[in-house]
Amino acid sequence: MLLELKNILEKGVKVFPKRILVLLMIVIIGIFLRSYNFHSWLDFGSDQVNDAIRVGAVVDGKAPWPEYGPDMGNSGKGGRSNRFRLGPMYYDFEIISAKIFGNKPVAMAYPDLLFSILSLPLFYFFLRRIFSINLSLALTGLYAVSFYALTFSHSAWNVNSIPFFSLLFLLSLYEFILAKEKTQWGWIAALGISLGVSVQLHAILMVLFPATLFFACLIFMRKNLSAWKKLGVVILLMFILNLGQLVGESRSGFKNSKIFLESITGSSTRSSDSLLVKASNNLSCTFQANAYMLSSIGSSDCDFSLSQFVAGGEVGKSFFKKSTRVDFVGKVIICLMFSLIGYGILIKNFKKEKLLKRKYFYGLILLYAGLSFFVMLPVIDTAIRYFVHLFFLPFIFLGLIINFLAQKFNKKYLAIAMMMLIVLVVSNASSIYLEVKNDFVQSRIILGPVEDMVEYMIVDAGTQKEIYLYTDSGGSDYIKSLRYVAAEKNVSLLKAGDGDKISSEKARFYLNTGKGNISATQVNGMNYDRYRVFNQVALFHLTN
């Protein structure tokens, strides 16, 4: 048996190069981590419910295909109906998936899962433009187990596909710049498609990608005017993919575009912080994001923004107070040093690189990162998830640092590099373990427990088709998710207020997230005879 297995493996190695087999193993690990318990751990908060309702109506033929996609938080003014809306591509992906696999929340999340998986091999080919086979495989393997990347994996969210399309855009743009008028039409199509899709995934990309394309062509291809003819095909593809949104804009008198302009000029609900405060906040958040995306160490929010120091006053005093803690200072130093060294080597390599292929790649990455800094100034937020379009940057920094060590220490660098990679893998694995241990429910409403709660209430309600639910202040966030799942089972879930007098003959429950007063027989002054805990939430059956 062992001999037969050995022969099969030897034949496999002869047919497929070792690097392909290793890459395949990495992809398999990545697929497992991204799809494990996918249904039960799927995000299903209010945003996901809203999308599921909107997409479900199209799938059932009750609504036309949308002209716009998700709205952007903190944009516009006067309520959610006046927010800026992205293009419809994200909903298009969900609709197509739901038509194929069924009108259910998990089916709507399949496109995000697919693009997350496809980003793994694409990342390897992206890294091979400047790194060796072994180093590219090592960095891709680290990305496969990245806690930051996995944070988005069990969710239907327009941000989730950004890593794949960011890589596709930069890789196809790089090939376009390199080959100029000789660029193959496959890369031209990839560039147009990635651009057309990406501008509909997030407002940051809607500005960043066209700006990167424009300045990259201006800098690297200004003397090759014949190549600009193929650029016209790229622009045409982008407009074709955005046709639905353009039609909607013409019908509404460009209302959506006006909201966008108001948002970036600061005339809506955006912060009135000074440019210096925004720049310092952007800079420190970028440094923290680089460290967090690579190691998962720290917080998913920027917690030592330099803007606190710049702002002065009480905020500045708080910054200086924290600076007396050893852990805080250590985190600041590590984040700053890693990014400064990474950017330093990247700039140095760009200046001194003689090989045109690598020089173009370094230059494109620097251009993209630099433009990203300026694009994010009006919209900078403390959440590191806003830096997802730069996820590859810390991996490139790590690769550049490892190459630098190889040049300086020759044979000794391998042990140092291995130690660095092992520490980072262990760090990410530890974060993944803690999340799995808590069933991914610490800060999210997920589908599995929601379905279990609905099933528990339906069984208890018997033949009744109406269920009344009281909640504490935190439990109200669950209402929309529970109501959606209950409606799928032809049951109406009705939210009950504290003062509502509902007959004890009706099916009544109380949802407690830990903010309600509980005794042996009462919850918030209402009697109960039994209850059941669903992860972090308790559901009480009320008697009178």
C-alpha positions as CSV (number, residue, x, y, z in Angstrom):
1,M,0.0,0.0,0.0
2,L,2.8,2.4,1.0
3,L,4.8,1.4,-2.1
4,E,1.8,2.2,-4.3
5,L,1.3,5.5,-2.7
6,K,5.0,6.4,-3.1
7,N,4.8,5.5,-6.8
8,I,1.7,7.7,-7.3
9,L,3.4,10.6,-5.6
10,E,6.5,10.1,-7.7
11,K,4.5,10.1,-10.9
12,G,2.6,13.2,-9.7
13,V,5.8,15.0,-9.2
14,K,7.0,14.1,-12.7
15,V,3.7,15.3,-14.3
16,F,3.3,18.4,-12.1
17,P,6.3,20.5,-10.9
18,K,6.9,20.6,-7.2
19,R,5.9,24.3,-7.0
20,I,2.5,23.5,-8.5
21,L,1.9,20.7,-5.9
22,V,3.0,23.0,-3.1
23,L,0.7,25.8,-4.4
24,L,-2.1,23.2,-4.6
25,M,-1.6,22.2,-1.0
26,I,-1.7,25.9,0.0
27,V,-4.9,26.5,-1.9
28,I,-6.5,23.4,-0.3
29,I,-5.6,24.7,3.2
30,G,-7.0,28.1,2.2
31,I,-10.2,26.6,0.9
32,F,-10.7,24.6,4.1
33,L,-10.2,27.7,6.4
34,R,-12.5,29.8,4.2
35,S,-15.3,27.3,3.8
36,Y,-15.3,25.4,7.1
37,N,-18.7,25.7,8.8
38,F,-19.6,28.2,6.1
39,H,-23.3,28.1,6.6
40,S,-23.4,28.2,10.4
41,W,-20.8,30.9,10.8
42,L,-22.1,33.1,8.0
43,D,-22.6,36.8,9.0
44,F,-26.3,37.6,9.0
45,G,-26.6,41.0,10.6
46,S,-29.0,43.8,9.5
47,D,-26.9,44.8,6.4
48,Q,-26.8,41.2,5.2
49,V,-30.6,40.8,5.8
50,N,-31.3,44.0,3.8
51,D,-29.2,42.7,0.9
52,A,-30.9,39.2,1.1
53,I,-34.3,40.8,1.0
54,R,-33.4,43.0,-2.0
55,V,-31.7,40.2,-3.9
56,G,-34.5,37.7,-3.1
57,A,-37.1,40.0,-4.6
58,V,-35.2,40.1,-7.9
59,V,-34.7,36.3,-7.9
60,D,-38.4,35.7,-7.2
61,G,-39.3,38.1,-10.0
62,K,-40.9,40.7,-7.7
63,A,-38.4,43.4,-8.5
64,P,-36.2,44.4,-11.5
65,W,-32.5,44.0,-11.6
66,P,-31.0,46.8,-9.5
67,E,-29.4,49.9,-11.0
68,Y,-27.4,50.6,-7.8
69,G,-25.6,48.5,-5.2
70,P,-25.0,48.9,-1.5
71,D,-25.0,52.3,0.1
72,M,-21.8,53.7,1.7
73,G,-21.9,54.6,5.4
74,N,-21.2,58.2,6.5
75,S,-22.1,59.5,3.1
76,G,-24.8,62.0,2.2
77,K,-27.1,63.5,4.8
78,G,-30.7,63.1,5.9
79,G,-30.9,59.4,6.5
80,R,-30.0,56.2,4.8
81,S,-32.1,56.8,1.7
82,N,-29.9,59.8,0.8
83,R,-26.6,58.0,1.1
84,F,-24.3,57.4,-1.9
85,R,-24.8,54.1,-3.6
86,L,-22.3,52.0,-5.4
87,G,-22.8,50.3,-8.8
88,P,-24.9,47.1,-8.8
89,M,-22.2,44.5,-9.6
90,Y,-22.1,43.2,-6.1
91,Y,-25.8,42.5,-6.2
92,D,-25.5,41.1,-9.7
93,F,-23.1,38.5,-8.4
94,E,-25.5,37.6,-5.5
95,I,-28.5,37.4,-7.9
96,I,-26.7,35.1,-10.3
97,S,-25.6,32.8,-7.5
98,A,-29.0,32.8,-5.9
99,K,-30.6,31.8,-9.2
100,I,-28.2,28.9,-9.5
101,F,-28.0,27.6,-5.9
102,G,-31.4,28.8,-4.5
103,N,-32.8,31.9,-2.9
104,K,-31.1,31.6,0.5
105,P,-28.5,33.7,2.4
106,V,-25.7,31.2,2.1
107,A,-26.0,31.0,-1.7
108,M,-25.7,34.8,-1.9
109,A,-22.3,34.5,-0.1
110,Y,-20.8,32.0,-2.6
111,P,-19.4,34.6,-5.0
112,D,-17.4,36.2,-2.1
113,L,-16.1,32.7,-1.1
114,L,-15.1,32.0,-4.7
115,F,-13.2,35.2,-5.2
116,S,-11.5,34.7,-1.8
117,I,-10.3,31.3,-2.9
118,L,-9.2,32.5,-6.3
119,S,-7.1,35.3,-4.7
120,L,-4.7,32.6,-3.4
121,P,-3.2,31.3,-6.7
122,L,-3.5,34.8,-8.1
123,F,-1.4,36.2,-5.2
124,Y,1.3,33.7,-6.0
125,F,1.6,34.8,-9.6
126,F,1.5,38.4,-8.5
127,L,4.4,37.8,-6.1
128,R,6.4,36.0,-8.7
129,R,6.9,39.2,-10.5
130,I,9.6,40.2,-8.0
131,F,10.3,37.2,-5.7
132,S,11.7,33.6,-6.1
133,I,9.4,30.6,-6.3
134,N,10.1,29.5,-2.8
135,L,9.6,32.9,-1.2
136,S,6.4,33.5,-3.3
137,L,5.1,30.2,-2.1
138,A,6.0,31.0,1.6
139,L,4.2,34.4,1.4
140,T,1.2,32.9,-0.3
141,G,1.0,30.2,2.4
142,L,1.1,32.9,5.0
143,Y,-1.7,34.7,3.3
144,A,-3.7,31.5,3.2
145,V,-3.8,31.3,7.0
146,S,-4.0,35.1,7.5
147,F,-6.5,35.9,10.2
148,Y,-7.2,39.2,8.6
149,A,-8.2,37.6,5.3
150,L,-10.3,35.0,7.1
151,T,-12.1,37.6,9.1
152,F,-14.1,38.4,5.9
153,S,-14.4,34.9,4.6
154,H,-17.7,33.9,6.3
155,S,-19.7,36.9,5.1
156,A,-21.6,38.3,2.2
157,W,-20.1,41.8,2.0
158,N,-19.1,44.0,-0.9
159,V,-15.6,44.4,0.5
160,N,-14.8,40.7,0.5
161,S,-14.0,40.5,-3.2
162,I,-11.6,43.4,-3.1
163,P,-8.4,41.4,-2.6
164,F,-9.0,39.3,-5.8
165,F,-9.9,42.3,-8.0
166,S,-7.1,44.4,-6.6
167,L,-4.6,41.8,-7.5
168,L,-6.2,41.3,-11.0
169,F,-6.2,45.0,-11.6
170,L,-2.6,45.6,-10.6
171,L,-1.3,42.5,-12.3
172,S,-3.1,43.2,-15.6
173,L,-2.0,46.9,-15.4
174,Y,1.6,45.8,-14.9
175,E,1.5,43.5,-17.9
176,F,-0.1,46.4,-19.9
177,I,2.7,48.8,-18.9
178,L,5.4,46.2,-19.6
179,A,4.2,45.1,-23.0
180,K,2.7,48.5,-24.1
181,E,1.2,48.2,-27.6
182,K,2.2,44.5,-27.7
183,T,0.0,43.7,-24.7
184,Q,-2.1,40.5,-25.3
185,W,-5.9,41.0,-25.5
186,G,-6.3,38.7,-22.5
187,W,-4.6,41.2,-20.2
188,I,-6.5,44.1,-21.8
189,A,-9.8,42.3,-21.1
190,A,-8.6,41.5,-17.5
191,L,-7.7,45.1,-16.9
192,G,-11.1,46.4,-18.2
193,I,-13.1,43.8,-16.2
194,S,-11.2,44.3,-13.0
195,L,-11.5,48.1,-13.3
196,G,-15.2,47.9,-14.2
197,V,-16.0,45.6,-11.3
198,S,-13.8,47.2,-8.7
199,V,-15.2,50.7,-9.0
200,Q,-18.6,49.2,-8.0
201,L,-17.2,47.4,-4.9
202,H,-16.2,50.4,-2.8
203,A,-16.0,54.2,-3.0
204,I,-12.3,54.2,-2.3
205,L,-11.6,52.0,-5.3
206,M,-14.0,54.1,-7.5
207,V,-11.4,56.9,-7.2
208,L,-8.2,54.9,-6.6
209,F,-8.2,52.5,-9.5
210,P,-9.0,55.1,-12.3
211,A,-6.4,57.4,-10.8
212,T,-3.8,54.6,-10.7
213,L,-4.6,53.7,-14.3
214,F,-4.3,57.3,-15.4
215,F,-1.0,58.2,-13.7
216,A,0.6,54.8,-14.4
217,C,-0.1,55.3,-18.2
218,L,1.1,58.9,-17.9
219,I,4.3,58.0,-16.1
220,F,5.3,54.7,-17.8
221,M,3.8,55.0,-21.3
222,R,3.8,58.7,-22.2
223,K,6.1,57.9,-25.2
224,N,4.1,55.0,-26.5
225,L,1.0,56.7,-27.8
226,S,0.0,53.7,-29.9
227,A,-0.6,51.7,-26.7
228,W,-3.2,54.2,-25.7
229,K,-5.5,52.8,-28.4
230,K,-5.8,49.6,-26.4
231,L,-6.4,51.7,-23.3
232,G,-9.6,52.8,-25.1
233,V,-10.8,49.2,-25.0
234,V,-10.2,49.1,-21.2
235,I,-12.3,52.2,-20.7
236,L,-15.0,50.8,-23.0
237,L,-15.2,47.6,-20.9
238,M,-15.4,49.6,-17.8
239,F,-18.4,51.7,-19.1
240,I,-20.2,48.6,-20.3
241,L,-19.9,46.9,-16.9
242,N,-21.2,50.1,-15.3
243,L,-24.0,50.7,-17.8
244,G,-26.8,50.0,-15.3
245,Q,-25.6,52.6,-12.9
246,L,-25.1,55.1,-15.7
247,V,-28.7,54.6,-16.9
248,G,-29.9,55.1,-13.3
249,E,-27.9,58.3,-13.0
250,S,-29.3,59.8,-16.1
251,R,-32.8,59.1,-14.9
252,S,-32.2,60.6,-11.5
253,G,-30.5,63.8,-12.7
254,F,-27.1,62.5,-11.4
255,K,-28.4,62.6,-7.8
256,N,-26.1,59.8,-6.7
257,S,-23.0,61.5,-8.1
258,K,-23.9,64.8,-6.3
259,I,-24.2,62.9,-3.0
260,F,-20.7,61.5,-3.6
261,L,-19.2,64.9,-4.4
262,E,-20.8,66.3,-1.3
263,S,-19.3,63.5,0.8
264,I,-15.7,63.9,-0.4
265,T,-15.8,67.7,-0.1
266,G,-16.9,67.5,3.5
267,S,-20.3,69.1,3.1
268,S,-22.2,66.0,4.3
269,T,-21.8,64.1,7.6
270,R,-18.0,63.7,7.3
271,S,-15.6,64.8,10.0
272,S,-14.5,68.4,10.1
273,D,-11.0,67.4,11.4
274,S,-8.1,69.4,10.0
275,L,-6.0,68.0,7.2
276,L,-3.1,67.5,9.5
277,V,-5.1,65.4,11.9
278,K,-6.5,63.3,9.0
279,A,-3.1,62.8,7.5
280,S,-1.5,61.8,10.8
281,N,-4.4,59.4,11.5
282,N,-4.1,58.0,8.0
283,L,-0.4,57.5,8.4
284,S,-0.6,55.7,11.8
285,C,-3.5,53.6,10.8
286,T,-1.6,52.5,7.7
287,F,1.3,51.4,9.8
288,Q,-0.9,49.5,12.2
289,A,-2.8,47.9,9.3
290,N,0.5,46.6,7.8
291,A,1.4,44.9,11.0
292,Y,-2.1,43.6,11.8
293,M,-2.8,42.2,8.4
294,L,0.5,40.2,8.5
295,S,0.4,39.0,12.1
296,S,-3.1,39.6,13.5
297,I,-1.4,41.0,16.6
298,G,-3.1,44.1,18.0
299,S,-6.5,45.5,17.5
300,S,-8.7,45.5,14.4
301,D,-9.1,49.3,15.0
302,C,-6.3,51.9,15.1
303,D,-5.7,52.5,18.8
304,F,-2.6,54.6,18.8
305,S,-3.3,57.2,16.2
306,L,-0.7,60.0,15.8
307,S,-3.7,62.3,15.4
308,Q,-4.1,62.1,19.2
309,F,-0.7,63.7,19.6
310,V,-1.3,66.3,16.9
311,A,-4.7,67.2,18.3
312,G,-3.3,68.2,21.7
313,G,-5.5,69.1,24.6
314,E,-7.2,66.2,26.5
315,V,-6.8,63.9,23.6
316,G,-3.1,64.6,23.5
317,K,-2.8,64.0,27.3
318,S,-4.5,60.6,26.8
319,F,-1.9,59.7,24.2
320,F,1.0,60.6,26.5
321,K,-0.6,58.7,29.3
322,K,-0.8,55.5,27.2
323,S,2.8,56.1,26.1
324,T,4.0,55.2,29.6
325,R,2.9,51.5,29.1
326,V,5.6,49.1,27.8
327,D,3.2,47.1,25.7
328,F,1.8,50.3,24.0
329,V,5.3,51.6,23.2
330,G,6.5,48.2,22.0
331,K,3.5,48.0,19.6
332,V,4.1,51.5,18.3
333,I,7.8,50.8,17.7
334,I,7.2,47.5,15.9
335,C,4.5,48.9,13.6
336,L,6.5,52.0,12.7
337,M,9.8,50.1,12.1
338,F,8.2,47.4,10.0
339,S,6.5,49.9,7.7
340,L,9.4,52.3,7.5
341,I,11.8,49.5,6.7
342,G,9.4,48.0,4.1
343,Y,8.8,51.3,2.4
344,G,12.5,52.2,2.6
345,I,13.6,49.0,0.8
346,L,10.8,49.3,-1.7
347,I,11.9,52.9,-2.7
348,K,15.6,51.9,-2.7
349,N,14.9,48.9,-5.0
350,F,12.8,51.1,-7.3
351,K,15.7,53.6,-7.6
352,K,18.5,51.1,-8.1
353,E,16.8,48.3,-10.0
354,K,18.3,47.8,-13.5
355,L,15.9,45.1,-14.7
356,L,13.0,46.9,-16.3
357,K,10.4,44.3,-15.3
358,R,11.0,44.6,-11.6
359,K,11.5,48.4,-11.8
360,Y,8.0,48.8,-13.3
361,F,6.5,46.6,-10.6
362,Y,8.1,48.5,-7.8
363,G,7.1,51.7,-9.3
364,L,3.5,50.6,-9.8
365,I,3.2,49.5,-6.1
366,L,4.6,52.8,-4.9
367,L,2.2,54.7,-7.1
368,Y,-0.8,52.7,-5.9
369,A,0.2,53.0,-2.2
370,G,0.9,56.7,-2.6
371,L,-2.4,57.5,-4.3
372,S,-4.2,55.3,-1.8
373,F,-3.0,57.6,1.0
374,F,-4.4,60.7,-0.6
375,V,-7.7,59.0,-1.7
376,M,-8.3,57.8,1.9
377,L,-7.8,61.3,3.5
378,P,-11.4,62.3,3.2
379,V,-12.8,59.0,4.4
380,I,-10.2,57.8,6.9
381,D,-11.7,55.6,9.6
382,T,-10.1,53.8,12.6
383,A,-11.3,50.4,11.3
384,I,-8.4,48.5,9.6
385,R,-10.9,46.7,7.3
386,Y,-10.8,49.9,5.2
387,F,-7.2,49.0,4.2
388,V,-8.2,45.7,2.6
389,H,-7.2,47.0,-0.9
390,L,-3.7,47.2,0.5
391,F,-3.6,43.7,2.0
392,F,-0.7,42.6,-0.2
393,L,1.6,45.4,0.9
394,P,2.8,44.0,4.2
395,F,3.5,40.6,2.5
396,I,5.6,42.4,-0.1
397,F,7.4,44.2,2.7
398,L,8.2,40.9,4.5
399,G,9.5,39.5,1.2
400,L,11.7,42.5,0.6
401,I,13.1,42.2,4.2
402,I,13.8,38.5,3.8
403,N,15.7,39.3,0.5
404,F,17.6,42.0,2.2
405,L,18.6,39.6,5.0
406,A,19.7,37.1,2.3
407,Q,22.0,39.7,0.8
408,K,23.5,40.8,4.1
409,F,23.8,37.5,6.0
410,N,24.1,35.0,3.2
411,K,23.6,31.5,4.7
412,K,22.4,32.6,8.1
413,Y,19.4,34.4,6.6
414,L,17.4,31.2,6.0
415,A,17.2,30.4,9.8
416,I,16.1,34.0,10.5
417,A,13.5,34.0,7.7
418,M,12.1,30.6,8.8
419,M,11.8,31.9,12.3
420,M,10.0,35.0,11.2
421,L,7.5,33.0,9.1
422,I,6.9,30.5,11.9
423,V,6.2,33.3,14.4
424,L,3.7,34.9,12.0
425,V,2.0,31.6,11.1
426,V,1.6,30.7,14.9
427,S,0.3,34.2,15.6
428,N,-2.4,33.9,12.9
429,A,-3.2,30.4,13.9
430,S,-3.6,31.5,17.5
431,S,-6.1,34.2,16.5
432,I,-8.0,31.7,14.3
433,Y,-8.2,29.2,17.2
434,L,-9.6,31.8,19.6
435,E,-12.3,32.7,17.0
436,V,-13.2,29.1,16.4
437,K,-13.3,28.4,20.1
438,N,-15.9,31.1,20.4
439,D,-17.8,30.0,17.2
440,F,-17.2,33.3,15.5
441,V,-19.9,35.0,17.6
442,Q,-18.2,37.4,19.8
443,S,-19.1,40.5,17.8
444,R,-21.3,39.2,15.0
445,I,-24.8,37.9,14.4
446,I,-24.4,34.7,12.5
447,L,-26.8,32.5,10.6
448,G,-26.5,29.2,12.6
449,P,-27.6,30.4,16.0
450,V,-30.3,32.6,14.4
451,E,-31.8,29.5,12.6
452,D,-31.6,27.5,15.9
453,M,-33.4,30.2,17.8
454,V,-36.2,30.4,15.2
455,E,-36.5,26.6,15.2
456,Y,-36.7,26.6,19.0
457,M,-39.5,29.2,19.0
458,I,-41.4,27.5,16.2
459,V,-41.4,24.1,17.9
460,D,-42.5,25.7,21.2
461,A,-45.2,27.7,19.5
462,G,-46.8,24.6,18.0
463,T,-49.5,25.4,15.5
464,Q,-49.3,29.2,16.1
465,K,-48.0,31.2,13.1
466,E,-47.3,34.4,15.1
467,I,-44.5,34.7,17.7
468,Y,-44.0,37.7,19.9
469,L,-40.5,38.6,21.0
470,Y,-39.4,41.0,23.7
471,T,-35.7,41.9,23.8
472,D,-33.2,43.8,25.9
473,S,-31.4,46.8,24.4
474,G,-28.8,44.6,22.7
475,G,-31.3,42.0,21.5
476,S,-33.1,44.4,19.1
477,D,-30.2,43.9,16.7
478,Y,-31.3,40.3,16.2
479,I,-34.9,41.1,15.3
480,K,-34.4,41.7,11.6
481,S,-32.3,38.5,11.2
482,L,-34.8,36.4,13.2
483,R,-37.7,37.8,11.3
484,Y,-36.2,36.9,7.9
485,V,-35.5,33.3,8.9
486,A,-39.0,32.9,10.5
487,A,-40.6,34.3,7.3
488,E,-38.9,31.6,5.3
489,K,-40.8,29.1,7.5
490,N,-44.1,31.0,7.0
491,V,-44.1,32.3,10.6
492,S,-44.5,35.9,11.6
493,L,-42.1,37.2,14.2
494,L,-43.5,40.3,15.9
495,K,-41.4,42.7,18.1
496,A,-43.2,43.3,21.4
497,G,-42.6,46.5,23.4
498,D,-42.2,46.6,27.2
499,G,-45.7,48.0,27.7
500,D,-47.5,45.7,25.3
501,K,-50.2,43.5,26.9
502,I,-50.1,40.3,25.0
503,S,-52.2,37.3,25.9
504,S,-50.4,34.5,27.7
505,E,-52.0,32.1,25.2
506,K,-49.8,33.6,22.5
507,A,-46.3,32.3,21.9
508,R,-44.0,34.8,23.7
509,F,-40.3,34.9,24.2
510,Y,-37.6,37.2,25.6
511,L,-34.2,37.6,24.0
512,N,-31.5,38.5,26.4
513,T,-27.9,39.4,25.3
514,G,-26.7,40.0,28.9
515,K,-28.3,43.5,29.4
516,G,-31.6,42.3,31.0
517,N,-32.3,41.7,34.7
518,I,-32.7,38.0,35.4
519,S,-33.8,36.1,38.5
520,A,-34.7,32.5,39.0
521,T,-38.2,33.0,37.7
522,Q,-38.3,36.4,36.0
523,V,-36.5,38.2,33.2
524,N,-37.0,42.0,33.2
525,G,-40.1,41.6,35.4
526,M,-41.7,38.9,33.2
527,N,-42.2,35.3,34.3
528,Y,-40.6,32.5,32.5
529,D,-40.6,28.7,32.9
530,R,-37.6,27.7,30.8
531,Y,-34.9,29.1,28.6
532,R,-32.1,28.0,26.3
533,V,-28.7,29.5,25.6
534,F,-27.6,30.0,21.9
535,N,-23.9,30.8,22.1
536,Q,-23.9,34.3,23.6
537,V,-27.6,34.8,23.6
538,A,-30.4,33.4,25.9
539,L,-34.0,32.9,24.8
540,F,-36.6,32.7,27.6
541,H,-40.1,31.3,27.2
542,L,-42.5,33.6,28.9
543,T,-45.6,32.4,30.8
544,N,-47.6,35.5,31.9
